[in-house]
């Protein structure tokens, strides 16, 4: 009988211990829905709570001078992306503003949230359907936070990890597409420099191609969020890529045809060179557009398809352009030598009747053997002879595979991409 009483007492003590333990572990409301908590004392918890293979969203306090190059900060302006960021990391902006206001006397302080690259976030032990974050202060870990992804109605999202990966893709996608769109604007502006062109059908095709690629490059959250829409845009890019290749091939063949013409007098040479200038701009525009199409395909795949695969066609058509450039350079070299054109002094030897009447005076003054040529002519000869860079520097940095670093500053959220070394 005594043994039974002792056993009952032991069980009762254990149950009381469990209840007390659970109450101590129960999170408060401020812990559940706040990303950053201001605390004077440093919590003794360490990263031992997290297993080595867990990925967490880090929310850190950092001095503004820790950002070496502020020009790298890219503001997140799209309202839908900002809403997704706020859903994943609630209160990031508010906390950053509060910190800035509180420490004006001691210098500006920023907050950053780091979304781990393409990985599952650690599940919170305190809350269901939440992921964990930690808050760093000057003395170490100042607190823990449960990051709760919510939809527009405020309900907890079903898949927080997928939400985090989605936010990261949107942020990087906006960064890439903003750059691509700006570059396409410059490419389109270059077409306006083309003089009146005989083949208006070709000209309209190039205009339409660049306009359609630029439209796809316009950042739209709806496309990045919807796999079916992204796949449709990728399919559209594949079609435009083929069209770009065909137009580029026509430009290459046409320039190569001009480069075969010999026995030209000066007037004929200038006339042919003006025609070449139009095709030269088209060739450059189309090759640059082909590069942008490859970039867009990589971006719309959200980095899941390598740049090498997206750029598979570029080496072949880049070499074709390089070959044509060599033909064009040789054509200018041989023709300018034959016609006595000196681009360095912007002059050419007199020919025909003009050369005859200046023959005797030229015996006493060598300069009289030459006549000046326009700066426009010099510019075309030098530009076409020199060509342009057809290959861009290879980059090993793929921001889709990097952690996404968000910075809260002055009521705004910025993306800080890693700078390639």
Residue pairs with C-beta under 8 A, 6 or more apart in sequence:
25 126
27 126
27 127
27 146
30 37
31 37
31 126
31 144
31 145
31 146
32 126
32 127
32 130
32 146
32 148
33 90
33 146
33 148
34 90
34 91
34 145
35 59
35 89
35 90
35 91
35 92
35 95
35 113
35 133
35 135
35 145
35 147
36 59
36 91
36 92
36 95
36 111
36 135
36 143
36 145
37 135
37 142
37 143
37 145
38 98
39 142
39 143
42 137
42 139
42 140
42 141
42 142
43 141
43 142
43 143
43 144
45 141
45 144
46 141
47 134
47 141
49 125
50 56
50 122
50 132
51 122
54 122
55 116
55 119
55 120
55 121
55 122
56 116
56 121
56 122
56 131
56 132
56 133
56 134
57 88
57 89
57 113
57 114
57 115
57 116
57 121
57 131
57 132
57 133
57 147
57 164
58 112
58 113
58 114
58 133
58 134
58 136
59 89
59 92
59 95
59 111
59 112
59 113
59 133
59 134
59 135
59 136
59 145
60 111
60 112
60 114
60 135
60 136
61 99
61 109
61 110
61 111
61 135
61 136
61 137
61 138
62 109
62 110
62 111
62 112
63 107
63 108
63 109
63 110
64 107
64 108
64 109
64 110
64 409
66 110
67 73
67 110
67 407
67 416
69 419
72 416
72 417
72 419
73 407
73 409
73 414
73 415
73 416
74 175
74 178
74 414
74 415
74 416
74 417
75 412
75 413
75 414
75 415
76 82
76 85
76 171
76 174
76 406
76 412
76 413
76 414
76 415
78 174
78 219
78 221
80 221
81 167
81 170
81 171
81 174
81 221
82 413
83 152
84 163
84 166
84 167
84 170
84 221
85 92
85 167
85 171
85 406
85 413
86 92
86 93
87 149
87 150
87 151
87 157
87 163
88 115
88 147
88 149
88 160
88 163
88 164
88 167
89 113
89 133
89 147
89 406
90 147
90 148
90 150
92 111
92 113
92 406
92 408
92 413
93 408
93 411
93 412
93 413
95 111
95 408
96 110
96 111
96 408
96 409
96 411
97 408
97 410
97 411
99 109
99 110
99 111
100 108
100 109
100 110
100 409
100 410
103 109
110 407
110 408
110 409
111 407
111 408
112 405
112 406
112 407
112 408
112 416
113 133
113 405
113 406
113 408
114 403
114 404
114 405
114 406
115 164
115 167
115 168
115 171
115 403
115 404
115 406
116 164
116 403
117 168
117 400
117 401
117 402
117 403
117 404
118 165
118 168
118 303
118 400
118 401
119 165
120 161
121 131
121 132
121 147
121 160
121 161
121 164
122 131
122 132
123 130
123 131
123 132
124 130
124 131
124 132
124 146
124 147
125 132
126 146
127 146
127 148
129 148
129 156
129 157
129 158
129 160
130 146
130 147
130 148
130 156
130 160
131 146
131 147
131 149
131 160
131 161
131 164
132 144
132 145
132 146
132 147
133 144
133 145
133 146
133 147
134 141
134 143
134 144
134 145
135 141
135 142
135 143
135 144
135 145
136 142
147 160
148 156
148 160
149 156
149 157
149 160
149 163
149 164
150 156
150 157
151 157
157 163
166 225
167 404
168 404
169 224
169 302
169 303
169 400
170 221
170 224
170 225
171 404
171 406
171 415
172 303
172 399
172 400
172 404
172 415
172 417
173 219
173 224
173 299
173 302
174 219
174 415
175 399
175 415
175 417
176 295
176 299
176 399
177 217
177 218
177 219
177 296
177 299
178 219
180 217
180 292
180 295
180 296
180 299
181 214
181 217
181 218
181 219
183 288
183 292
184 210
184 213
184 214
184 217
184 289
184 292
185 214
187 210
187 285
187 288
187 289
187 292
188 210
188 211
188 214
190 281
190 284
190 285
191 203
191 206
191 207
191 210
191 281
191 282
191 285
193 281
194 203
194 278
194 281
194 282
195 274
195 277
195 278
197 203
197 278
202 247
202 250
202 282
205 243
205 247
206 247
206 282
206 285
206 286
209 240
209 243
209 244
209 247
209 286
209 289
210 285
210 289
212 236
212 240
213 237
213 240
213 289
213 292
213 293
213 296
216 233
216 236
216 237
216 240
216 296
217 292
217 296
222 229
223 229
223 230
223 233
223 300
224 230
224 300
224 302
230 300
230 301
230 302
233 300
234 297
234 300
234 301
237 293
237 296
237 297
237 300
238 297
240 293
241 290
241 293
241 294
241 297
241 313
244 286
244 289
244 290
244 293
245 290
245 313
245 317
247 282
247 286
248 283
248 286
248 287
248 290
248 317
248 320
248 321
249 317
249 320
251 279
251 282
251 283
251 286
252 283
252 320
252 321
252 324
254 279
255 276
255 279
255 280
255 283
255 324
255 327
255 328
256 324
256 327
258 272
258 275
258 276
258 279
258 328
258 331
259 324
259 327
259 328
259 330
259 331
260 327
260 331
261 272
261 331
262 334
262 335
264 272
264 335
264 339
265 339
265 351
266 339
266 341
266 348
266 351
269 335
269 339
270 377
273 377
273 380
273 381
273 384
274 380
276 328
276 384
277 380
277 383
277 384
280 328
280 383
280 384
283 321
283 324
284 388
287 317
287 318
287 321
287 390
290 313
290 314
290 317
291 314
291 392
294 307
294 310
294 311
294 313
294 314
295 310
297 305
297 310
298 305
298 306
298 307
298 310
301 310
302 400
303 398
303 399
303 400
303 401
304 400
307 395
307 398
318 390
318 391
321 390
322 390
325 387
325 388
325 390
328 384
328 385
328 387
329 384
329 385
329 386
329 387
332 381
332 384
332 385
333 385
335 341
336 342
336 343
336 381
339 348
339 349
339 351
340 348
340 349
340 351
340 370
341 347
341 348
341 349
341 373
341 381
342 348
342 370
343 378
343 381
343 382
345 370
346 372
346 373
346 374
346 375
346 378
347 370
347 371
347 372
347 373
348 370
348 371
348 373
349 355
349 369
349 370
350 358
350 362
350 369
350 370
350 371
354 371
355 369
358 368
358 369
361 368
362 368
362 369
395 420
396 420
397 418
397 420
399 417
399 418
402 417
402 418
403 418
404 415
405 415
405 416
405 417
405 418
406 413
406 414
406 415
406 416
407 413
407 414
407 415
407 416
408 414
